[in-house]
Amino acid sequence: ILCADTLLRGLVALWFIERLRQRVRRPIFRRRDRDQIQRTLWLSGLPAYDGETGARFLFENSDFERVAEDLRRALTDELNVHTLGLKKQFEMQVEVAPVVDEWHRVSSSLRHAQEVLEAYRAYHSVPRTGCWQRLLAKYYARQVRKWHSVRDRLQGKLTCISKEKTSIAGTAFVT
C-alpha cells in the first residue's frame, strides 16, 4: 500500500510540474496584447553619449517626447521613400526608454520600507499587558519611528530622482 501511495503522489507531482512547464513556455496574452506585441519594433543603438566629449545626454520628460517625435518623423520619412513617392502618414507610437537603475533601486527600497513599517504598525497596535509585553510594545514603537523616517527619506530621494534629468538608455519601442 505504501508503494501505491508513493506512486500516486509521484504522478500528481509530475502532472503539476508539466502544467507549470506549459505555463512558463506559453505566456497567456489577450489577443489585442498579442497583436500589439507582434507589431512592436525594438530600436537599439540610439546615441546615448556625445561622440566628441563622451558625456551622457541628460534629458527632461519634454526632451524624451521631442526625441520620440523626431524618431516618428524620421521613420515616417523613411517609410515614405520606400512607397514609390506616395506620401502617407503612418500611425505609430514611439516610446524612448530612459535609464531607471537608480530610480528602480530606490523604489524597491521604498516598497520594502513601507511593508516593514506596516508590519511593525500591526505588531504595535496589539494591546499588551505585563512587563515583557510592555518592553515588546516599546520595541515595536521604536521600530515604527525608525521605519517611518526611513520611508520618508526614501520618498524624498525618489521625488528628487523623478525631478532630475535622466539619460537615455539607447533604445526605443515603436508600435
C-alpha positions in Angstrom: 0.0 0.0 0.0 3.0 2.3 0.7 4.2 1.8 -2.9 0.8 2.7 -4.3 0.7 5.8 -2.2 4.2 6.9 -3.4 3.4 6.1 -7.0 0.2 8.2 -6.8 1.9 11.2 -5.2 4.7 11.0 -7.7 2.3 11.0 -10.6 0.4 14.0 -9.1 3.8 15.9 -8.7 4.8 15.1 -12.3 1.4 16.3 -13.5 1.8 19.7 -11.7 5.3 20.1 -13.0 4.2 19.5 -16.5 1.4 22.1 -16.1 3.9 24.6 -14.7 6.2 24.0 -17.7 3.5 24.6 -20.2 2.5 27.9 -18.5 6.1 29.1 -18.4 6.6 28.2 -22.1 3.5 29.9 -23.3 2.6 33.2 -21.5 -1.1 34.0 -21.7 -1.8 37.2 -23.6 -5.1 38.6 -24.7 -5.4 38.7 -28.5 -5.2 42.6 -28.5 -2.0 42.5 -26.5 -0.5 39.7 -28.6 -1.2 41.6 -31.8 0.4 44.8 -30.3 3.5 42.8 -29.2 3.9 41.3 -32.6 3.7 44.7 -34.2 6.3 46.3 -31.8 9.8 47.0 -33.0 12.7 47.5 -30.7 15.1 50.1 -31.9 18.5 49.8 -30.2 21.8 51.6 -30.7 20.3 55.1 -30.3 23.1 57.6 -29.3 23.3 58.0 -25.5 26.6 59.7 -25.4 28.2 62.8 -27.0 30.5 61.4 -29.7 33.2 64.1 -29.0 33.2 64.5 -25.2 31.8 61.1 -24.2 29.3 62.8 -21.8 25.9 61.2 -21.4 22.9 63.0 -22.8 20.7 64.2 -19.9 17.0 64.7 -20.7 13.9 66.0 -19.1 10.4 64.5 -19.8 9.8 67.0 -22.6 13.1 66.1 -24.2 12.1 62.4 -24.3 8.9 63.4 -26.0 10.8 65.5 -28.5 13.2 62.6 -29.3 10.2 60.3 -29.8 8.6 62.8 -32.2 11.9 63.2 -34.1 12.1 59.4 -34.4 8.5 59.2 -35.5 9.1 61.8 -38.2 12.3 60.1 -39.4 10.6 56.7 -39.6 7.7 58.2 -41.5 10.0 59.9 -44.0 12.0 56.6 -44.4 8.8 54.6 -45.0 7.5 57.2 -47.5 10.8 56.9 -49.5 10.0 53.2 -49.9 6.4 53.7 -51.0 7.3 54.9 -54.5 6.7 58.6 -53.9 3.3 58.3 -52.3 3.2 60.5 -49.2 1.3 58.7 -46.4 1.0 59.5 -42.7 1.7 56.4 -40.7 0.2 56.0 -37.2 2.8 54.8 -34.7 3.6 55.2 -31.1 7.2 55.7 -30.2 8.5 55.3 -26.6 12.1 56.2 -25.8 13.5 54.3 -22.8 15.2 56.3 -20.0 17.8 54.8 -17.7 15.9 53.9 -14.5 18.5 51.9 -12.5 18.8 54.3 -9.5 15.0 55.0 -9.6 14.3 51.3 -9.5 16.7 50.7 -6.6 15.2 53.5 -4.5 11.6 52.5 -5.5 12.3 48.9 -4.4 13.8 50.0 -1.1 10.8 52.3 -0.5 8.4 49.5 -1.1 10.3 47.3 1.3 10.4 50.0 3.9 6.6 50.6 3.6 5.9 46.8 4.0 8.2 46.7 7.1 6.6 49.8 8.6 3.1 48.3 8.1 4.1 45.1 9.8 5.6 46.9 12.8 2.4 49.1 13.0 0.3 46.0 13.1 2.5 44.5 15.8 2.4 47.7 17.8 -1.4 48.0 17.6 -1.9 44.8 19.6 -2.7 45.6 23.2 -0.1 44.2 25.6 0.0 43.7 29.3 2.8 42.5 31.6 6.4 43.5 31.9 7.8 41.7 28.9 4.9 42.6 26.7 5.3 46.3 27.5 9.0 46.1 26.6 8.0 44.4 23.4 5.5 47.3 22.8 8.2 49.8 23.3 10.5 48.0 20.9 7.7 48.0 18.2 7.1 51.7 18.8 10.8 52.4 18.3 10.8 50.3 15.1 7.7 52.2 13.8 9.5 55.5 14.3 12.7 54.2 12.7 11.0 52.8 9.6 8.8 55.9 9.3 11.9 58.0 9.0 13.5 55.6 6.5 10.3 55.7 4.4 10.2 59.5 4.5 13.9 59.7 3.5 13.4 57.3 0.6 10.2 59.1 -0.6 12.2 62.4 -0.7 15.0 60.7 -2.6 12.6 59.2 -5.1 11.0 62.6 -5.6 14.4 64.2 -6.3 15.3 61.4 -8.7 12.0 61.9 -10.6 12.6 65.7 -10.9 16.2 65.3 -12.1 17.3 65.0 -15.7 17.9 61.4 -16.7 19.9 59.8 -19.5 18.6 57.8 -22.5 19.1 54.0 -22.5 19.8 54.0 -26.2 16.6 52.1 -27.0 13.1 52.9 -28.2 9.9 50.9 -28.9 7.8 51.6 -31.9 4.3 50.2 -32.2 
